[in-house]
Amino acid sequence: MPTPSATSRNFPTLRHVVTPFRWLFGSRRRLMTMAAVVFSMIAAPVFWWFIQLAGLPDIGDPFDLAESRARSIPDEQNAFVLYEQAWAKLGWKDETRTGMPRQDPWAVENVRWSKVSPDARKWAEANREAMELFRRGSERPKALPTASLADDGPHYQAFRAFLWLAVLETSRREDQGDMAGAWGWYRAALRASYHFGRRGHPFHRILANQMQTGLRTRIDQWANDPRTKREMLRRALDDVVACGPFATSGPEGLQQDYVRLMKELDGPRNPGNYLALEGLQQRLWRAGVILPPDQWRSLGAAWRFWRAEPERSRRVLRLAFANWMAYYALPPDSRPDPDPTLPGPVRFYDFGPDAPANARALSPGELHRWFDSTSDARALLMNFSPPVLYSQEARAYRELVILLACELYRRDRGKIPIQDEELVGTYLKKLPDDGLGGPGVVRGRGVTPPGPMRIRMRPPRRVPQVRKAAP
């Protein structure tokens, strides 16, 4: 039997391999040190995964979800009940012959009865019964899509057709000199667009905003027409002011958006699933490296797990909505400005001790840093920031109110007001919210409607208040 020294001479490589182990196990201190190093290497990633959400509180849902889901509208008050009946009667399947604009079917500024094709006129005449149902639906005070309409694309295409038909009818009435009858259909189209925009997906609300931009242009022309009498203008202004409660989103709209975002966060359509590694994917593509979709999904899932997603985004979204709900619960003139030092269109606000505790759980700067560290929340809000969307809705509604009030002021006094406050009293009981938390300013006669909301949003710019010089 060979001796150890003989084995070392016959197998020198084995000797070199065993030497470190003999050195390690030859000392208890060295053995304990090595065990600690190995344990740290294994435990450090696990420990980091568990502590990376430290400092990010989980406040739970920012409102009572059960109460929100239980909220319903009686059928006799729900506009969408009649809208659904009208859509069932709408003959719009031959849309290629309707004469609707092909490039931008939501732009209604140039829709004129005298300029559309004979097929478009026949289409309008054939849908009189459906249009009357649509108009009756627009008169109802509340709107909640039925289950069959909530996410049905074809029904929203039909809604677009109804709005186009309503504007076409206003043109027909104006050509006949029936300015009061034209306003009746402007009113129906406007109220229906508010119903559609407030209860829809953000993309549908953006489309509704585009339609309202065209309607404001048409209503401006109607108001400035000499055939439009003063009493018609007064009635139109009262009708638009009455739309205030549902023309803009508020806490109720935030609850709806929160439920939708939470559903997307946990669903397969969460954009964070494929945007987490978008930058890496583009760099590899430029280098000529293309991986199969399954491998990308696996890499994305691993990265999101390492970043504690979607739990990180869930906590951030809960804090963000608590912050926004506290903001919209305040009167417009008491709402704080967003932190000017924070970049990006997603706004957060700083509240005093009277605000709910959940809205003050993190400062705006801390909340923004946590939001910037997410992948899912940033992907979900990349094209939709509730404060930006709601501010644009409020400013658009205010523009229309001011437009009509300015025309009444001009007819009565032969000039336009310099400040909004001049309209309060005779023409308005109070000024609508300008979406910025302040009183805003009048833009003058021929008020320029705000442009349509773009998918890539920018934070609105505060317009300086016009003040009279001191005597």
Secondary structure, 3 states (H helix, E strand, C coil): CCCHHHHHHHCHHHHHHHHHHHHHHCCHHHHHHHHHHHHHHHHHHHHHHHHCCCCCCCCCCCCCHHHHHHCCCCCCCEHHHHHHHHHHHCCCCCHHHCCCCCCCCCCCCCCCCCCCCHHHHHHHHHCHHHHHHHHHHHCCCECCCCCCCCCCHHHHHHHHHHHHHHHHHHHHHHHCCCHHHHHHHHHHHHHHHHHHHHHCCHHHHHHHHHHHHHHHHHHHHHHHCCCCCHHHHHHHHHHHHHCHHHHCCCHHHHHHHHHHHHHHHCCCCCCHHHHCCHHHHHHHHHCCCCCCHHHHHHHHHHHHHHCCCCHHHHHHHHHHHHHHHHHHCCCHHHCCCCCCCCCCCCCCCCCCCCCCHHHHCCCHHHHHHHHHCCCHHHHHCCCCCHHHHHHHHHHHHHHHHHHHHHHHHHHHHCCCCCCHHHHECCCECCCCCCCCCCCCCCCCCCCCCCCCCCCCCCCCCCCCCCCCCCC
